[in-house]
Amino acid sequence: MNAIRESKIPLYTSKFSRKDYNQHQLLAFLVFKEYLGARYREIIELVEVMNVIQTHLGIARIPHFTTLNKFSSRISSTILTEVHKQVTSFSYRDTGRVSTIAIDSTGFPTEYFSYYYSMRTDKTRKDFIKISLAVDTEKQTILGSKITKSRQHDTKHAKPLLRNTLRKADCYVLDRGYDSEQIHLQIRTDLQAKSIIPIRDWNADYVKGEFRKEMADNFDRKRYGQRNKVETVFSVIK
């Protein structure tokens, strides 16, 4: 609730709203629902017997589960982004740089039928969501995200993600899918930080690019091992 209030989210979307519940209360319901992994009906039934939650939310009566469902379908991603920024800010006492940021991507299907079902019905998963994250390897907090509804090369996600992380870092670690002299240049020049990205072919006779040559000759494997932290975050989300 503190994060939601600090995000300057308006209480109501319209002056003509019925004002039974405000956006702060409904958004807190949604976050609590996701935290518990509950369904819409289940979270309403749980809150009905949780007087302390009702008190914190400041509600006189419990909303119907369809109210929560409709609010979820219309809420803006911009609002969620602002809340995320506020939640992240609570983890840091200052605005300085973090030690290391790891960047990676993964995919999520938008259909949830099983592989066995898809084989029996001859249906395939067509829709696909690609998510790239920038993660502080020390705190394992998400400092940036990029989401698209189609398959895109990793480097297309990396460039805007590097520009818009909530914190900058002294070092950025990325896997070989991001092997690009332009990515190195953006990190070294624009962010004034160290970049660690393995080259795609260690057996190549010739490596093009100043920073890619540096990776081939003097690769910091120990620090690159911090990249596994972003895999941990993806595992938790999934």
Secondary structure, 3 states (H helix, E strand, C coil): CHHHHHCCCCCCCCCCCCCCCCHHHHHHHHHHHHHHCCCHHHHHHHHHCCHHHHHHHCCCCCCCHHHHHHHHHHCCHHHHHHHHHHHHHCCCCCCCCEEEEEEEEEEEECCCCCHHHHHHHCCCCCCEEEEEEEEECCCCCEEEEEEECCCCCHHHHHHHHHHCCCCCEEEEEECHHHCCHHHHHHHHHHCCCEEECCCCCCCCCCCCCHHHHHHHHCCCHHHHHHHHHHHHHHHHHC
